[in-house]
Amino acid sequence: MAHEGKTRLTLIRHGESNVTVERILGGEKSCTGLSDLGRDQASALRDRLEIEVMKVDALYASTMPRAIETAEIIKPALNVAELITDSELVEHRPGEADGKPYDELEELFGSTDYFGRPHSSFASGAESLQRFHFRVSDALEAVIASHVGESVVIVCHGGVIDVAIRQLLDLPRRGQFDLWTLNTSLTEFAVDDREEKRGRWTLIRYNDHAHLAGLPFATNLEQ
């Protein structure tokens, strides 16, 4: 079957989550979805997408509640029939640290050099950085292979977007730069169709969060 279009991949980080507000490490076991602000952020993105009319052939989300909830909120604006979930697109799996308060992590599991020692785990059962990169890269390549010539949106996580940038742009797997991807921001890639660069991925935009104007930056529990 011939594919005439240009392959596009748009990654959306989920809205603010309850685990972020509660300051706990939210893995697959402890994630309970979006905060009130997170739902407002996702709704703002939906309203933006209704105006911009983004062409979408497939909508994916990780199986974490915060990603699924965000995807369900924006889905009506994307004119897609279904939401496809993929457990391999979840954030870093923290093992026994899942659900533990950030302030207690060092006391419970000791100090760690997560980025400096990419093959080691910071907690029992946790993924190493190297394993996380391999899992997410493999999952992204599988999605891309299933949608050549199409436009795909994936609602996922900051760590997944970090991996995508490194994988698709062939950048170092650790170090060199840090990313701060905001909630419900859009990061878009497209396959270059210019003769001299054919087949290479181009970063079209990163961390586009214009729709968040007027919303609080984060939930303030001290008010």
N, C-alpha and C positions, 0 to 999 in steps of 0.2 A: 504493500500500500504506500503510495507516495505521500509525503508530507510537504505542503507548500508554504506553511507559515514559519515564522521564526520562533524558536523555543524560548519562552519567557518563564522565569521563576520569581515569584514575589513572596517574600517571607514576612510574616507579621508576628511581632511579639505579642503575647497575650496581654490583657489588661491587668491592672494592679490586682494582686491576689491576696486572699485572707492570710496566707502564711507570711507574706511580706509584712503586712500590717502587724501581725503577731510576733514578728521577728524570730521565726523558726525556720529551720531548713526543710523546705517543703518538697519531699519526694513523692513517689507514686502512692505511698501509704497514707501520707498526712495531708495531701492537697485537698482542700474543700471548695475550690472554685474562686470566683472573683469577689472582691470587696465592693461596696457600693460605688466607690470611685472607679473601680475597674469596669463595672457595668456602664457607668457614664462615659468612660473613655471609649469602650467598644461601640456604644451607641453613637458617639461623635464620629467615629470612623465610618460606621454604617451610613450616617447621613452624608458624609463626604463622598463615599463610593457611589451613592445613589445619584449624585450630581455628576461625578466624573465618568460614570458608566465604564468601568474597567471590564475589558473582555476577559472572561475566565472560562476555561474548558473543564477544570477540575479543582475542587476545594478539598484540601487535606487538613487534618489537625492531629497533633499528638493526642494520646489517650489520657493525658492529665486533665482533670476537671477544669482548671483555669484556661486551658487551650480550647477545649470543647465548648465551654460556655461562651468564650469570645467568638469562636467560629459560628456558633448558632445565632448570635446576635447580628453578625454582619452578613450572614448567608442570604437573607432576603434581597440585599442590594447587589448580589453577584449573579443572579439569574442562573443558578446551578440546581440540578435536580437532587443531588445528595451530598452529604458530608462523609468523606472517607477518613477513617481514623487509622493511625499507625503507631503502635507502641514503640517502634524503634526510633521515633522522632521525639521522644520525651527528653527532658533535661537530664543532666548528669545524675546517675543513680547513686545515692549516698549511703546505701547499706544501713548499718545500725545507727547512723547519724540522722536518718529520716525522722523528722518530727521533733528533733532536739533544738532547744533555743540556741541561737547563735552565740550568746554570751557564755554558754557552757561547753562549747565544742572543744576548746583547747583543754579544759579541765577533764573532759570525758575521754578524749582521744589523743591528747598531746599536741604539741606544735607540729606543723607539717609544712613542707615546701611543695605545694601541689603543682606549681608550674615548673619548678626547678628539677623535680624528680617525676617525670611524666609516666614512669612505669610502676610507681608505687601507689597504694591506696591509703587514704588518710583515716579510714575507719573500716572495721571488719565488714566485708561484703560490699564495700563501695567500689565503683569503677575507678580505675586509674585514668589519668588524662589521656593516655595513649589509647586505652580501650574505648573511651567515650568518643574520641575522634574517629576511630575505626568504625564503630557502630553507626554513628550519625552519617559519616561520609558514605557508607554502604547503603544506608536507607535513602539518602538524597539521590544517589546515582540510580537506584532502582526506580524511584519516582520519575526521574528525568527520562530514563529509558522507556518508561510506559507512556510518555506523553511527548514524544519528539514532534516538533512543529506546533505544539500547543502552548497555551498560557495556563500556568498552574499557580495557585495560591496555597501556601502552607501556613497555618497558624501554629506557632511553636514557641520557642524559648530563646532567651538571650544567648545561652551557650550554644544552641543549635545554629543560630545565626553566625556566631563567631566561627564555628566549624565550616559553615557554608562559604564564608568569605575566604578562609584559608584554602579550602578544597578547590573551589571553582576558579579562584584566581592564582592557584599554585603558589601560595605563600608559605612561610615556615609554619610548622605545626604548633609551635609554642614560642613565646617571647616576641620581641621586636615591636609589638604595639599592643595597646589595650583598647577595648571597645566598651562603650556605655550605651547600649541599645535601650531606648525608652519604650515604655508600655504602649502597645498598639501602633508603634511606628512601622513604616513600610521600608523594606529593603528589596530592591529589584535587580535582577540579572537578566541578560539576554545573550543569546549566542550571536557572535559577530558574523555578519554575512559578507563583509568586504573581502575581496579575493585574497589580499595579502595576510588577512587574519582569520580566515574562514574556520569556523569550529571553535574558536576561543570564546570564553565567557567574558562579558563586559559588565562591570558594575554600573547600573544606570542611576541608582540613588541609594543612599544609606540613611537610616534613622529619620525618615520623613514623618514628622509628627505635627504638621501644621494644624491639623484638626483639633489638637489639644489646647489651642489658644483659649484662655478664659477659664480653664479648669484648674483646680489646685494641682501642684506638682505631685503631692502625695497625701495620703490620709494623715491628719494630725490628731493623735490620740490625746494630746495635752490640752486641747480646747475644752 
